Amino acid sequence: MSNVCLFLIYVSVITLYLCARPCQGDSRCSKGVQQKGKMLSDAQLFDLEFEKLVSELTEQDFTDPVLTDALNRLKEVLRYNAPGGKRNRGLSVIGSLRELVSPSELPPDEVHRALLVGWCIELLQAFFLVADDIMDASLTRRGQPCWYKKEGIGLDAINDSFLLEGAIYRLLRRHCRGQPYYVHLLELFMETSFQTELGQALDLMTAPPHKVQSHCEIQDCILFLLSPCGCSHAGIENETEHNNAKTILLEMGEFFQIQDDYLDCYGDPAVTGKIGTDIQDNKCSWLVVSALGIMTSEQRAELEACYGRSDAESVERVKALYDTLEMPIRYHQHEEESYRRLQKLIQLHANNLPHAVFLNFAKKIYKRNK
């Protein structure tokens, strides 16, 4: 459920970029903001913005005491599920905007809105992850128990995921309603959600117990649907630039998902913050799809006997099979090829946008281990 956010980041940045107003020499327009005589980085500003939005969502707008318990629950849901990740998605909004708009033309209120939109992307990700962890019966997320696994939470986490989603639109309405890109952002978030949910539906439908041979053949269909067509409505005036950026980000998003598949099996849970379950869940991952294309009939029989089973012995037999097929070596070769391909695509297609916007995305995911 992750790679669609690359598209969301890009279009969010472009909508802000197209509509940002010159700040007419405001001395605060710089890379960072001064507070009490100290220059704060974007990461520090981003952290401060989170505390503001938590307060806004749970304290400022409501006076009815009947809602007190529900608002306290929302505060707990926000603080447990939204922070704690790498924050690459949210920080990429303000980081990319700074590449597109010179400091003298970027007013403080646009910086604030970029930080806010960045957190809305993080909230969208949190919404997806809370629900996804329930569907996948995952155990840990970001180095702590999945929200639904916490004592006293259980399937109430379903409604908590709805609260995270609802918070997005409350924040966008409050802070962006007066902006010319407001409708574009709303459409983008909603269409991205719908496309992601279609992809998740296919992911679930193509993982029936103990059936490896058939369901892995439509992996490409899943990856295709994860591209949110709502980007076409996001206020990008130059269709050629939009399509060029989409070409780059499709490659990047696909590789990001392949990395997730690899780390689910080979990542260190102490680093990734989660225990992989793709083998147990019979997921159509890059590892199993690639392995099916090179294994012998005997190895395929071994895979079909073990894949999609939850007992430790079956999982270890699948991993041993991957090792025999040298899947880690094949993955790292694919990583190098994909990164070189991305660099070429950026050189070819990012003609009228700063290459740094795309290179910064690529560097964040290249050789990542969590």
KETI-883659 format. One record per residue (C-alpha): residue number from 0; chain; x, y, z; residue in three letters. Coordinates in nm, 3 decimals, always signed. Example, Ala and Ser with C-alpha at 12.3 -4.5 7.8 and 13.67 -1.06 7.14 Angstrom:
2
PT	num	cadena	east	north	up	residuo
PT	0	A	+1.230	-0.450	+0.780	Ala;
PT	1	A	+1.367	-0.106	+0.714	Ser;
END
This chain:
370
PT	num	cadena	east	north	up	residuo
PT	0	A	+0.000	+0.000	+0.000	Met;
PT	1	A	+0.301	+0.231	-0.011	Ser;
PT	2	A	+0.413	+0.323	-0.359	Asn;
PT	3	A	+0.106	+0.529	-0.453	Val;
PT	4	A	+0.224	+0.798	-0.213	Cys;
PT	5	A	+0.507	+0.884	-0.453	Leu;
PT	6	A	+0.245	+1.008	-0.697	Phe;
PT	7	A	+0.054	+1.185	-0.423	Leu;
PT	8	A	+0.369	+1.367	-0.312	Ile;
PT	9	A	+0.451	+1.474	-0.666	Tyr;
PT	10	A	+0.109	+1.613	-0.748	Val;
PT	11	A	+0.070	+1.778	-0.407	Ser;
PT	12	A	+0.398	+1.957	-0.468	Val;
PT	13	A	+0.297	+2.065	-0.818	Ile;
PT	14	A	-0.037	+2.204	-0.704	Thr;
PT	15	A	+0.134	+2.404	-0.432	Leu;
PT	16	A	+0.403	+2.512	-0.678	Tyr;
PT	17	A	+0.159	+2.635	-0.940	Leu;
PT	18	A	-0.039	+2.837	-0.689	Cys;
PT	19	A	+0.229	+2.966	-0.448	Ala;
PT	20	A	+0.231	+3.345	-0.422	Arg;
PT	21	A	+0.544	+3.560	-0.400	Pro;
PT	22	A	+0.618	+3.668	-0.046	Cys;
PT	23	A	+0.739	+4.013	-0.155	Gln;
PT	24	A	+1.064	+4.004	+0.031	Gly;
PT	25	A	+0.944	+3.859	+0.361	Asp;
PT	26	A	+1.265	+3.789	+0.555	Ser;
PT	27	A	+1.125	+3.463	+0.688	Arg;
PT	28	A	+1.130	+3.304	+0.343	Cys;
PT	29	A	+1.434	+3.080	+0.374	Ser;
PT	30	A	+1.519	+2.713	+0.405	Lys;
PT	31	A	+1.394	+2.680	+0.757	Gly;
PT	32	A	+1.228	+2.921	+0.998	Val;
PT	33	A	+1.372	+3.117	+1.283	Gln;
PT	34	A	+1.215	+3.057	+1.622	Gln;
PT	35	A	+1.351	+3.225	+1.933	Lys;
PT	36	A	+1.665	+3.319	+1.745	Gly;
PT	37	A	+1.733	+2.964	+1.624	Lys;
PT	38	A	+1.697	+2.841	+1.268	Met;
PT	39	A	+1.481	+2.529	+1.261	Leu;
PT	40	A	+1.522	+2.264	+0.994	Ser;
PT	41	A	+1.232	+2.133	+0.790	Asp;
PT	42	A	+1.240	+1.812	+0.993	Ala;
PT	43	A	+1.205	+2.012	+1.315	Gln;
PT	44	A	+0.926	+2.220	+1.164	Leu;
PT	45	A	+0.755	+1.899	+1.056	Phe;
PT	46	A	+0.765	+1.761	+1.410	Asp;
PT	47	A	+0.624	+2.082	+1.552	Leu;
PT	48	A	+0.346	+2.077	+1.294	Glu;
PT	49	A	+0.237	+1.735	+1.416	Phe;
PT	50	A	+0.183	+1.855	+1.770	Glu;
PT	51	A	-0.018	+2.147	+1.636	Lys;
PT	52	A	-0.245	+1.929	+1.428	Leu;
PT	53	A	-0.302	+1.687	+1.717	Val;
PT	54	A	-0.409	+1.977	+1.935	Ser;
PT	55	A	-0.626	+2.118	+1.660	Glu;
PT	56	A	-0.803	+1.789	+1.590	Leu;
PT	57	A	-0.862	+1.690	+1.952	Thr;
PT	58	A	-0.888	+2.009	+2.154	Glu;
PT	59	A	-0.956	+2.329	+1.962	Gln;
PT	60	A	-1.265	+2.246	+1.761	Asp;
PT	61	A	-1.485	+2.073	+2.019	Phe;
PT	62	A	-1.649	+2.190	+2.339	Thr;
PT	63	A	-1.913	+1.919	+2.389	Asp;
PT	64	A	-1.804	+1.712	+2.694	Pro;
PT	65	A	-1.983	+1.410	+2.546	Val;
PT	66	A	-1.699	+1.387	+2.292	Leu;
PT	67	A	-1.417	+1.395	+2.546	Thr;
PT	68	A	-1.354	+1.019	+2.551	Asp;
PT	69	A	-1.370	+0.991	+2.172	Ala;
PT	70	A	-1.129	+1.282	+2.128	Leu;
PT	71	A	-0.887	+1.133	+2.378	Asn;
PT	72	A	-0.904	+0.811	+2.176	Arg;
PT	73	A	-0.829	+1.006	+1.856	Leu;
PT	74	A	-0.529	+1.168	+2.024	Lys;
PT	75	A	-0.396	+0.826	+2.121	Glu;
PT	76	A	-0.457	+0.688	+1.770	Val;
PT	77	A	-0.274	+0.982	+1.610	Leu;
PT	78	A	+0.028	+0.969	+1.839	Arg;
PT	79	A	+0.068	+0.592	+1.813	Tyr;
PT	80	A	+0.022	+0.550	+1.438	Asn;
PT	81	A	+0.124	+0.868	+1.254	Ala;
PT	82	A	+0.481	+0.935	+1.379	Pro;
PT	83	A	+0.754	+0.674	+1.408	Gly;
PT	84	A	+0.817	+0.610	+1.041	Gly;
PT	85	A	+1.089	+0.744	+0.815	Lys;
PT	86	A	+0.874	+1.050	+0.733	Arg;
PT	87	A	+1.017	+1.054	+0.380	Asn;
PT	88	A	+0.674	+1.096	+0.226	Arg;
PT	89	A	+0.570	+1.395	+0.431	Gly;
PT	90	A	+0.906	+1.570	+0.428	Leu;
PT	91	A	+0.935	+1.526	+0.053	Ser;
PT	92	A	+0.652	+1.776	+0.003	Val;
PT	93	A	+0.832	+2.068	+0.163	Ile;
PT	94	A	+1.170	+1.949	+0.034	Gly;
PT	95	A	+1.050	+1.932	-0.325	Ser;
PT	96	A	+0.865	+2.260	-0.299	Leu;
PT	97	A	+1.190	+2.428	-0.197	Arg;
PT	98	A	+1.353	+2.287	-0.512	Glu;
PT	99	A	+1.073	+2.432	-0.726	Leu;
PT	100	A	+1.026	+2.774	-0.566	Val;
PT	101	A	+1.305	+3.015	-0.478	Ser;
PT	102	A	+1.323	+3.131	-0.114	Pro;
PT	103	A	+1.220	+3.484	-0.211	Ser;
PT	104	A	+0.898	+3.354	-0.365	Glu;
PT	105	A	+0.796	+3.107	-0.094	Leu;
PT	106	A	+0.589	+3.276	+0.177	Pro;
PT	107	A	+0.565	+3.132	+0.529	Pro;
PT	108	A	+0.200	+3.040	+0.489	Asp;
PT	109	A	+0.288	+2.818	+0.191	Glu;
PT	110	A	+0.562	+2.654	+0.397	Val;
PT	111	A	+0.301	+2.584	+0.665	His;
PT	112	A	+0.058	+2.440	+0.412	Arg;
PT	113	A	+0.330	+2.222	+0.259	Ala;
PT	114	A	+0.408	+2.081	+0.605	Leu;
PT	115	A	+0.038	+2.027	+0.663	Leu;
PT	116	A	-0.014	+1.848	+0.331	Val;
PT	117	A	+0.292	+1.639	+0.414	Gly;
PT	118	A	+0.129	+1.527	+0.737	Trp;
PT	119	A	-0.194	+1.450	+0.553	Cys;
PT	120	A	+0.006	+1.210	+0.335	Ile;
PT	121	A	+0.151	+1.053	+0.651	Glu;
PT	122	A	-0.202	+1.022	+0.792	Leu;
PT	123	A	-0.318	+0.854	+0.472	Leu;
PT	124	A	-0.031	+0.609	+0.504	Gln;
PT	125	A	-0.117	+0.547	+0.870	Ala;
PT	126	A	-0.482	+0.486	+0.777	Phe;
PT	127	A	-0.378	+0.225	+0.521	Phe;
PT	128	A	-0.127	+0.058	+0.752	Leu;
PT	129	A	-0.364	+0.021	+1.048	Val;
PT	130	A	-0.617	-0.151	+0.821	Ala;
PT	131	A	-0.355	-0.350	+0.630	Asp;
PT	132	A	-0.204	-0.491	+0.949	Asp;
PT	133	A	-0.544	-0.629	+1.049	Ile;
PT	134	A	-0.600	-0.788	+0.708	Met;
PT	135	A	-0.251	-0.941	+0.704	Asp;
PT	136	A	-0.258	-1.044	+1.071	Ala;
PT	137	A	+0.074	-0.863	+1.114	Ser;
PT	138	A	+0.242	-0.850	+1.453	Leu;
PT	139	A	+0.463	-0.543	+1.458	Thr;
PT	140	A	+0.486	-0.210	+1.282	Arg;
PT	141	A	+0.759	+0.053	+1.321	Arg;
PT	142	A	+0.921	-0.137	+1.604	Gly;
PT	143	A	+0.611	-0.170	+1.819	Gln;
PT	144	A	+0.301	-0.392	+1.826	Pro;
PT	145	A	+0.052	-0.321	+1.549	Cys;
PT	146	A	-0.223	-0.095	+1.678	Trp;
PT	147	A	-0.488	-0.369	+1.670	Tyr;
PT	148	A	-0.255	-0.597	+1.872	Lys;
PT	149	A	-0.242	-0.356	+2.165	Lys;
PT	150	A	-0.433	-0.469	+2.471	Glu;
PT	151	A	-0.789	-0.344	+2.462	Gly;
PT	152	A	-0.783	-0.239	+2.095	Ile;
PT	153	A	-0.857	-0.542	+1.876	Gly;
PT	154	A	-1.096	-0.487	+1.588	Leu;
PT	155	A	-1.192	-0.145	+1.724	Asp;
PT	156	A	-0.883	-0.048	+1.524	Ala;
PT	157	A	-1.103	-0.056	+1.213	Ile;
PT	158	A	-1.288	+0.253	+1.329	Asn;
PT	159	A	-0.958	+0.406	+1.441	Asp;
PT	160	A	-0.833	+0.377	+1.083	Ser;
PT	161	A	-1.145	+0.569	+0.973	Phe;
PT	162	A	-1.059	+0.840	+1.225	Leu;
PT	163	A	-0.714	+0.878	+1.069	Leu;
PT	164	A	-0.869	+0.911	+0.724	Glu;
PT	165	A	-1.129	+1.160	+0.843	Gly;
PT	166	A	-0.860	+1.376	+1.002	Ala;
PT	167	A	-0.706	+1.431	+0.659	Ile;
PT	168	A	-1.011	+1.602	+0.515	Tyr;
PT	169	A	-1.075	+1.806	+0.826	Arg;
PT	170	A	-0.723	+1.946	+0.809	Leu;
PT	171	A	-0.733	+2.011	+0.435	Leu;
PT	172	A	-1.067	+2.189	+0.467	Arg;
PT	173	A	-0.947	+2.406	+0.751	Arg;
PT	174	A	-0.611	+2.505	+0.600	His;
PT	175	A	-0.648	+2.478	+0.222	Cys;
PT	176	A	-1.013	+2.557	+0.149	Arg;
PT	177	A	-0.932	+2.911	+0.039	Gly;
PT	178	A	-0.657	+2.801	-0.198	Gln;
PT	179	A	-0.708	+2.752	-0.574	Pro;
PT	180	A	-0.570	+2.398	-0.550	Tyr;
PT	181	A	-0.808	+2.284	-0.274	Tyr;
PT	182	A	-1.044	+2.084	-0.496	Val;
PT	183	A	-0.745	+1.929	-0.675	His;
PT	184	A	-0.601	+1.806	-0.346	Leu;
PT	185	A	-0.934	+1.663	-0.231	Leu;
PT	186	A	-0.980	+1.477	-0.559	Glu;
PT	187	A	-0.624	+1.350	-0.546	Leu;
PT	188	A	-0.651	+1.212	-0.192	Phe;
PT	189	A	-0.985	+1.049	-0.263	Met;
PT	190	A	-0.881	+0.897	-0.596	Glu;
PT	191	A	-0.552	+0.776	-0.451	Thr;
PT	192	A	-0.744	+0.608	-0.169	Ser;
PT	193	A	-0.980	+0.439	-0.413	Phe;
PT	194	A	-0.700	+0.314	-0.639	Gln;
PT	195	A	-0.504	+0.187	-0.340	Thr;
PT	196	A	-0.810	+0.005	-0.210	Glu;
PT	197	A	-0.861	-0.159	-0.551	Leu;
PT	198	A	-0.500	-0.273	-0.540	Gly;
PT	199	A	-0.548	-0.408	-0.189	Gln;
PT	200	A	-0.861	-0.593	-0.300	Ala;
PT	201	A	-0.660	-0.766	-0.572	Leu;
PT	202	A	-0.383	-0.838	-0.324	Asp;
PT	203	A	-0.632	-1.015	-0.097	Leu;
PT	204	A	-0.821	-1.188	-0.375	Met;
PT	205	A	-0.504	-1.330	-0.528	Thr;
PT	206	A	-0.378	-1.489	-0.206	Ala;
PT	207	A	-0.606	-1.791	-0.155	Pro;
PT	208	A	-0.463	-2.050	+0.085	Pro;
PT	209	A	-0.207	-2.290	-0.063	His;
PT	210	A	-0.245	-2.176	-0.427	Lys;
PT	211	A	+0.079	-2.048	-0.573	Val;
PT	212	A	+0.060	-2.124	-0.942	Gln;
PT	213	A	-0.233	-1.911	-1.056	Ser;
PT	214	A	-0.249	-1.601	-0.842	His;
PT	215	A	+0.106	-1.480	-0.904	Cys;
PT	216	A	+0.045	-1.431	-1.275	Glu;
PT	217	A	-0.148	-1.107	-1.226	Ile;
PT	218	A	+0.109	-0.919	-1.020	Gln;
PT	219	A	+0.155	-0.669	-1.302	Asp;
PT	220	A	-0.217	-0.590	-1.287	Cys;
PT	221	A	-0.186	-0.504	-0.918	Ile;
PT	222	A	+0.111	-0.275	-0.982	Leu;
PT	223	A	-0.076	-0.104	-1.263	Phe;
PT	224	A	-0.382	-0.032	-1.050	Leu;
PT	225	A	-0.167	+0.117	-0.777	Leu;
PT	226	A	-0.108	+0.418	-1.003	Ser;
PT	227	A	-0.369	+0.677	-0.903	Pro;
PT	228	A	-0.537	+0.814	-1.214	Cys;
PT	229	A	-0.652	+1.109	-1.003	Gly;
PT	230	A	-0.319	+1.271	-1.088	Cys;
PT	231	A	-0.471	+1.383	-1.417	Ser;
PT	232	A	-0.711	+1.607	-1.224	His;
PT	233	A	-0.450	+1.761	-0.998	Ala;
PT	234	A	-0.404	+2.095	-1.172	Gly;
PT	235	A	-0.094	+2.013	-1.372	Ile;
PT	236	A	-0.125	+2.243	-1.673	Glu;
PT	237	A	+0.144	+2.080	-1.887	Asn;
PT	238	A	+0.026	+1.733	-1.984	Glu;
PT	239	A	+0.365	+1.640	-2.125	Thr;
PT	240	A	+0.541	+1.721	-1.798	Glu;
PT	241	A	+0.276	+1.528	-1.608	His;
PT	242	A	+0.324	+1.219	-1.824	Asn;
PT	243	A	+0.702	+1.248	-1.804	Asn;
PT	244	A	+0.690	+1.266	-1.426	Ala;
PT	245	A	+0.449	+0.974	-1.418	Lys;
PT	246	A	+0.692	+0.765	-1.624	Thr;
PT	247	A	+0.967	+0.829	-1.371	Ile;
PT	248	A	+0.749	+0.771	-1.067	Leu;
PT	249	A	+0.592	+0.452	-1.202	Leu;
PT	250	A	+0.941	+0.303	-1.223	Glu;
PT	251	A	+1.023	+0.435	-0.877	Met;
PT	252	A	+0.697	+0.315	-0.724	Gly;
PT	253	A	+0.731	-0.033	-0.868	Glu;
PT	254	A	+1.083	-0.067	-0.732	Phe;
PT	255	A	+0.971	+0.064	-0.392	Phe;
PT	256	A	+0.718	-0.220	-0.376	Gln;
PT	257	A	+0.981	-0.474	-0.481	Ile;
PT	258	A	+1.202	-0.348	-0.200	Gln;
PT	259	A	+0.916	-0.398	+0.045	Asp;
PT	260	A	+0.874	-0.754	-0.078	Asp;
PT	261	A	+1.244	-0.827	-0.035	Tyr;
PT	262	A	+1.266	-0.667	+0.310	Leu;
PT	263	A	+0.959	-0.860	+0.425	Asp;
PT	264	A	+1.165	-1.178	+0.385	Cys;
PT	265	A	+1.526	-1.067	+0.432	Tyr;
PT	266	A	+1.499	-0.747	+0.637	Gly;
PT	267	A	+1.610	-0.736	+0.999	Asp;
PT	268	A	+1.298	-0.679	+1.213	Pro;
PT	269	A	+1.511	-0.474	+1.454	Ala;
PT	270	A	+1.574	-0.234	+1.164	Val;
PT	271	A	+1.254	-0.257	+0.961	Thr;
PT	272	A	+1.036	-0.242	+1.271	Gly;
PT	273	A	+0.809	-0.523	+1.154	Lys;
PT	274	A	+0.805	-0.901	+1.121	Ile;
PT	275	A	+0.745	-1.012	+0.763	Gly;
PT	276	A	+0.446	-1.234	+0.688	Thr;
PT	277	A	+0.431	-1.247	+0.307	Asp;
PT	278	A	+0.520	-1.617	+0.294	Ile;
PT	279	A	+0.262	-1.711	+0.558	Gln;
PT	280	A	+0.000	-1.488	+0.392	Asp;
PT	281	A	+0.058	-1.642	+0.047	Asn;
PT	282	A	+0.136	-1.298	-0.093	Lys;
PT	283	A	+0.218	-1.247	-0.458	Cys;
PT	284	A	+0.555	-1.088	-0.387	Ser;
PT	285	A	+0.842	-1.015	-0.625	Trp;
PT	286	A	+1.043	-1.292	-0.462	Leu;
PT	287	A	+0.794	-1.569	-0.529	Val;
PT	288	A	+0.707	-1.442	-0.879	Val;
PT	289	A	+1.076	-1.425	-0.975	Ser;
PT	290	A	+1.150	-1.761	-0.816	Ala;
PT	291	A	+0.866	-1.928	-1.007	Leu;
PT	292	A	+1.026	-1.817	-1.331	Gly;
PT	293	A	+1.359	-1.991	-1.271	Ile;
PT	294	A	+1.294	-2.296	-1.053	Met;
PT	295	A	+1.280	-2.660	-1.152	Thr;
PT	296	A	+0.966	-2.871	-1.134	Ser;
PT	297	A	+1.096	-3.031	-0.815	Glu;
PT	298	A	+1.156	-2.692	-0.656	Gln;
PT	299	A	+0.811	-2.578	-0.762	Arg;
PT	300	A	+0.658	-2.877	-0.588	Ala;
PT	301	A	+0.852	-2.784	-0.273	Glu;
PT	302	A	+0.727	-2.426	-0.297	Leu;
PT	303	A	+0.366	-2.530	-0.346	Glu;
PT	304	A	+0.389	-2.761	-0.045	Ala;
PT	305	A	+0.514	-2.484	+0.184	Cys;
PT	306	A	+0.410	-2.142	+0.056	Tyr;
PT	307	A	+0.109	-1.988	+0.230	Gly;
PT	308	A	+0.150	-2.199	+0.544	Arg;
PT	309	A	+0.203	-2.040	+0.882	Ser;
PT	310	A	+0.416	-2.301	+1.058	Asp;
PT	311	A	+0.781	-2.208	+1.110	Ala;
PT	312	A	+0.915	-2.514	+0.929	Glu;
PT	313	A	+0.730	-2.432	+0.607	Ser;
PT	314	A	+0.846	-2.070	+0.619	Val;
PT	315	A	+1.208	-2.178	+0.665	Glu;
PT	316	A	+1.181	-2.423	+0.376	Arg;
PT	317	A	+1.062	-2.144	+0.147	Val;
PT	318	A	+1.348	-1.920	+0.261	Lys;
PT	319	A	+1.595	-2.204	+0.204	Ala;
PT	320	A	+1.457	-2.242	-0.147	Leu;
PT	321	A	+1.504	-1.869	-0.207	Tyr;
PT	322	A	+1.863	-1.898	-0.090	Asp;
PT	323	A	+1.927	-2.194	-0.322	Thr;
PT	324	A	+1.796	-1.983	-0.611	Leu;
PT	325	A	+2.025	-1.695	-0.499	Glu;
PT	326	A	+1.734	-1.456	-0.468	Met;
PT	327	A	+1.931	-1.199	-0.259	Pro;
PT	328	A	+2.192	-1.175	-0.536	Ile;
PT	329	A	+1.921	-1.144	-0.800	Arg;
PT	330	A	+1.750	-0.873	-0.596	Tyr;
PT	331	A	+2.064	-0.663	-0.558	His;
PT	332	A	+2.130	-0.694	-0.931	Gln;
PT	333	A	+1.776	-0.575	-0.995	His;
PT	334	A	+1.828	-0.285	-0.754	Glu;
PT	335	A	+2.136	-0.163	-0.940	Glu;
PT	336	A	+1.965	-0.197	-1.278	Glu;
PT	337	A	+1.655	-0.016	-1.154	Ser;
PT	338	A	+1.854	+0.272	-1.009	Tyr;
PT	339	A	+2.048	+0.317	-1.335	Arg;
PT	340	A	+1.720	+0.304	-1.525	Arg;
PT	341	A	+1.573	+0.570	-1.296	Leu;
PT	342	A	+1.868	+0.801	-1.352	Gln;
PT	343	A	+1.829	+0.765	-1.730	Lys;
PT	344	A	+1.456	+0.832	-1.708	Leu;
PT	345	A	+1.520	+1.145	-1.504	Ile;
PT	346	A	+1.772	+1.270	-1.758	Gln;
PT	347	A	+1.533	+1.198	-2.047	Leu;
PT	348	A	+1.201	+1.310	-1.903	His;
PT	349	A	+1.256	+1.570	-1.630	Ala;
PT	350	A	+1.315	+1.846	-1.882	Asn;
PT	351	A	+1.145	+2.147	-1.725	Asn;
PT	352	A	+1.147	+2.043	-1.360	Leu;
PT	353	A	+1.452	+2.032	-1.132	Pro;
PT	354	A	+1.617	+1.691	-1.151	His;
PT	355	A	+1.677	+1.718	-0.776	Ala;
PT	356	A	+1.305	+1.667	-0.711	Val;
PT	357	A	+1.323	+1.317	-0.856	Phe;
PT	358	A	+1.680	+1.238	-0.756	Leu;
PT	359	A	+1.595	+1.311	-0.393	Asn;
PT	360	A	+1.312	+1.057	-0.409	Phe;
PT	361	A	+1.540	+0.801	-0.572	Ala;
PT	362	A	+1.819	+0.848	-0.318	Lys;
PT	363	A	+1.577	+0.800	-0.031	Lys;
PT	364	A	+1.479	+0.454	-0.151	Ile;
PT	365	A	+1.806	+0.335	-0.307	Tyr;
PT	366	A	+1.962	+0.063	-0.089	Lys;
PT	367	A	+1.713	+0.131	+0.191	Arg;
PT	368	A	+1.698	-0.132	+0.465	Asn;
PT	369	A	+1.369	-0.041	+0.629	Lys;
END
